[in-house]
Amino acid sequence: MSASEREYDERPWGNYTVLDDEAPDHKIKRIVVHPGKRLSYQRHAQRAEHWFVVSGSAKVTLDGREVVLGPGESIDIPRQGAHRIANEGEADLVFIEVQHGSYFGEDDIVRLEDDFGRVDSGVAR
């Protein structure tokens, strides 16, 4: 798959590019979170995630606990773990997300909190 064929989507908090989604047991995304933005506080029933920070500073909330990660650091998000990542810095946060499980559809998101009014919408936009 060429770079021009990769799935890319703009979101209210930044954007993501799917780097690999051809295997049945994992999917890999490059995610950019703009300064002052954060993803929804959410959980997934059918996948776990591993986040590796490439650049910027990530404030991660996992099951109510907060940790700050910098470039080269990572965290594992277990299946059903309530999680969020925020960029409280002044530059874009870039991280790689490796999803592992049995299903990777955007409809496997249960939003617990959201800055953009998307709680219980059933659609991951």
Secondary structure, 3 states (H helix, E strand, C coil): CCHHHCCEEEECCEEEEEEECCCCCEEEEEEEECCCCECCEEECCCEEEEEEEEECCEEEEECCEEEEECCCCEEEECCCCCEEEECCCCCCEEEEEEEEECCCCCCCCEEEECCCCCCCCCCCC
